[in-house]
């Protein structure tokens, strides 16, 4: 069995490398040695070592609230973090404990890892899993991630494994002067895993990668809102901030679009995920995302496919909505109310004519709230002003 498990871990590492993660030797060694199947005891080992996110907790409506993240994005974020032997690391969001186990392996016996979570049940489960895996250098605490953990500060590295809407002042205060912060940061409803370092009184990004995480709860929860449209297929519409929504009218509009517009643009799934979603989010205040379990009944031709869901994007206002699907030869097709469908198609064409920009070259500076810093695109949060620029 040991040889079989080693083989599964080796296969997972190979897959992760193919997808662009685990370039760092310490991260790769952690993936070879930390047993993910122990952190997912309800799954057979072969399922635990697939390169997939695995939901581990749901709310009363059947919506996921906790998971073990996809190993590839975990490796990408750990590469961004660049933790080394002997360092002190703070993790926001405990999950199953697997990421904390990887971190403990990376920092070694002279390092330390503190993992915190708002959910006491998740804390208990993470502690059990870490103990079973022999990861005894991790402290798991029940507290709000936005508060950090001052008694162990300063930290050389801070990483969040939940989507964050804002940058908590506690993270700035508890990070060592030459430290590094990696967070899945909300950019008007889409997320980028951003590696920040400090420059004077603000943060500047060293890298940004596309990602998707469950949102942070507690006092630093963001304004994003999810609307469950169909319980049977988990058809869910997500808005970057709270807005009034007639869910029955939305479903009716989805089922009876007025027009269909072919855009002539045929991006790959990764180009769509990394590029067009961000383009639309920062330029279009009426944008939304729409997801459904796969196979669903309404989003069968959605441009993005995950192991258990399909996802698309669209625009919504009081006059109607429009969404994107994939037609022949991968072409993006817009369906919906005529005027708003034409506007969404114009966004697609403009993104294509601009060279389909995505995360490559994206720079994000996070200045203190109230700053007069400016750039191509500015997003104001409670604690920081984000300035986004491309080369």
Helices and strands as residue ranges (DSSP letters): H 2-18, H 25-33, H 36-39, H 45-48, E 54-58, E 64-68, H 71-81, E 88-92, H 98-107, E 112-117, H 120-132, E 138-142, G 145-147, G 150-152, E 155-164, H 169-174, E 175-187, E 190-199, E 202-211, E 225-230, E 235-239, H 247-255, E 259-262, H 269-271, I 272-276, H 277-283, E 287-293, E 304-305, E 309-317, E 320-326, G 328-330, E 332-336, H 338-353, E 363-368, E 377-380, E 384-389
